[in-house]
């Protein structure tokens, strides 16, 4: 598996995870408004990352990620979860004012939590595969990934 495909997915995952961490902090502050904060920028970056996940996942599977059927099935789940979380985030972004309570409710959304769990799983798998591939390359071993 080419490093670039996995790296793209991992960057998207990091962007979404960073937004979630930011929103946890924002929610804890008890603010009535997002004015003067970088909340909307964080949410907008996460939305863009979510929109790119489907393409990145498809390209990663196309790069001979085995077993392809298992990854395709999981990426279909990830796509559904990303679509649901995306709808929630876009609804929040459409509001003229975003306060801490609204963000707390977004953070509690099962859709966002499901997506985060998917992302943690896929990045752990990709990280482990890269470590294995590097170790095999260092040892001159060619194996299936």
N, C-alpha and C positions, 0 to 999 in steps of 0.2 A: 504494500500500500504506500503510495507516495506520501511523503511527509507533508506536502503542501495542502492536500485535501483534508487530512486530519487536523492540521494546524488551522485551517479555515473554520472547521466545525468548533475546534477548541476556542478560537477567538470569539466566535459567536456565543458560545456557552459562557465564556468569561464576561462578556458584555452584559448578558442577561443576569448572571449571578451578581455582578457589581451593582447593577440597578437594584436588584432585590435587597442587597445589603444597604444601599443608600436609602431605599424606601423604608426599611426597618428603622433606620436612624431618624428619618423625617417623621415617621408616625409617632415615635417616642417623644418628640419635642412638643406635641400638643399645639401645633400651629393652626391658625384659622385659614391661612392662605399660603400659597406657594410663591408669592411675590418675593423677589430677591433671592430665590434659591435656584439651584441647578436641577430641580426636580424634573421639569419638563424636558430638559436636555437628556437626562438619564433615561426617562421613559421613552423618548424618541429614539435614542440609540438602541434600546432594548427591542423596540418595535421593529426597527430595521434588521436587527440580528435575527429576530423570529421569522421575519419574511424570507430571509436567506437560508434558513435551516433546511427546508425541503430540497432545494437545489444542491446544497452542499452534501446532504446525506445521499442523494441519488448519485452524485458524482463520485462519492467515496465508494459506494457499492460497485459502481461501474469500473473502479480501479482494482477489481479482483479481490475484494474483501470477502473472505470465506468464513463461515458458510453463508453465501449470499442470501439464500432464502430466509435465514434467521434474522439477518440484518435488515432485509427489506421489510419483514413483518414488524420488527421493532421500530424501524423508521416510519412506518405507517402510523403506529401508535404515537410516536413523537410528533408527527405532522398534525394529527387530530388534537393533541394536547396543546401544541403551539397555536393552532387556529383558535382554540377556546380561550387561551390566555391572551392572545392578541386582541380578540374581541373585547375582553375586559379592559385591557390597557388602553385601547383606542377610545372606549367609552369614557374612561377617566380623563384622558387627554382632551376630549371634546368639551369638558366642563370649563366654564370661564374662571373658576377658582377651585383650586385643589387644596383641601386642608388635610391635616394629619388623620382625622377620623376616616375620611374617604380612602386614604392610602392604607390605613390599618385594615379596612375592609378588603381592599385589593390584595394585600399581603395574605389575608386569611382565605382568599379564594382557592378552592380546591383545584381549579383549573391551573392557576399559577404554580401551586405546589406540585401538581402532577408533572408539569413541564420541568420544573427544577429537579425533581427526582429522576426524570428521564435523562436530563442533561448530566447529572452526577454519574449515572450508570454508564452512559456512552463515553464520557470523557475518561472514566476509570478504565474501561475496556480499551480504548484507543491508546491511553498512556501505557498500559501493560503490554500491548502489542508492539508499541514503539521501543520499549525497553528490551523486549525479547528480540526484536529485529536487530537492534544495535548490538546486543550481546552476541547474536549469531554472526553478524557481520564481522565483529571483532575476532571471533573464533574461526572465521572462514566457513561457517555452516550455512547452508541454504535450506530454509524450511518453509512450510506453508504458513501463511498469515491470514 
